[in-house]
Amino acid sequence: MQANTLLNERRLADAWEELHTQAHNGNPLQPDSNRLAFADPEFLFRRETRGIRFQLEMLKPDLEQSAQGIENTVVVYGSARFVSHEEATQKMAEAEASGDAQRIALAQRALRNAVYYEQARTFARLVAEHSQHQPPEDRIYVCTGGGPGIMEAANRGAYDAGQPTIGLNIVLPHEQRGNPYITPSLSFKFHYFALRKMHFMIRAKALVAFPGGFGTLDELFEVLTLVQTRKAKPLPIVLFGKAFWSRFLNFDVLVEEGTIAPEDLGLFHLTDDPQDAWATIQQFYAL
């Protein structure tokens, strides 16, 4: 009986995937009133059923993580464009061999920013190594946006230590895929940024933000706002890369202009050291 149930579920999943692929390849789905409502992609993709899709994106990752004992996470944000030192070194060698000045300049930048990749990997490994010695209910797992760059580095650091690691990926126009260091059963895909950000916060015990672009800033400032307005409980917020953050944004100006209170500067901690970042989290929770 169980085998038949699993077979039927697999057939349903395969049929859904086929219909979904056809729709995204320019072959619109044709309405069919005889389809079961929950097995009807054309119906579930309607504007009126958006609330149902919200609920599903909220429920699936929550149930799966709970089933696997994931209750506490450290969320790591950062640029998807930074590469490892090995990859940056290879790019530098190729650029120098080409003699192209612009290519060499880009390779030099990649090599400079590779330090953040290595720091994210080291930080995540420290978190994972700590959790190895904790009872299951007290373990802290590394969670990222699931993509390349800093996200890959953090997942990789936890993977290096042999710990499960979570990726909350999102469907983007350039078809971003989950990096290879995410635990397969903990690799989730989202359509809605809002639901994805909510899942970042549900289990987060700390947030570590490395230099990044619009996505990183969006996620960082939403968390800062939630904590500042007490919509979310206080938690360590660590900004990695003192030179980057001080050059990009002068937080003191916000105080001088009265747009934030002086004590709001205490909502985050600036560092360049993976061990210091982890120590900040440990001190907050007396680990």
Secondary structure as GFF3:
##gff-version 3
##sequence-region A 1 287
A	DSSP	alpha_helix	2	24	.	.	.	ID=ss1
A	DSSP	three_ten_helix	37	39	.	.	.	ID=ss2
A	DSSP	alpha_helix	41	44	.	.	.	ID=ss3
A	DSSP	three_ten_helix	47	49	.	.	.	ID=ss4
A	DSSP	alpha_helix	50	67	.	.	.	ID=ss5
A	DSSP	beta_strand	73	77	.	.	.	ID=ss6
A	DSSP	alpha_helix	85	98	.	.	.	ID=ss7
A	DSSP	alpha_helix	101	131	.	.	.	ID=ss8
A	DSSP	three_ten_helix	136	138	.	.	.	ID=ss9
A	DSSP	beta_strand	141	144	.	.	.	ID=ss10
A	DSSP	alpha_helix	150	160	.	.	.	ID=ss11
A	DSSP	beta_strand	165	170	.	.	.	ID=ss12
A	DSSP	three_ten_helix	184	186	.	.	.	ID=ss13
A	DSSP	beta_strand	187	190	.	.	.	ID=ss14
A	DSSP	alpha_helix	193	202	.	.	.	ID=ss15
A	DSSP	beta_strand	204	209	.	.	.	ID=ss16
A	DSSP	alpha_helix	214	228	.	.	.	ID=ss17
A	DSSP	beta_strand	237	240	.	.	.	ID=ss18
A	DSSP	alpha_helix	242	248	.	.	.	ID=ss19
A	DSSP	alpha_helix	251	256	.	.	.	ID=ss20
A	DSSP	three_ten_helix	262	267	.	.	.	ID=ss21
A	DSSP	beta_strand	269	271	.	.	.	ID=ss22
A	DSSP	alpha_helix	274	285	.	.	.	ID=ss23
###
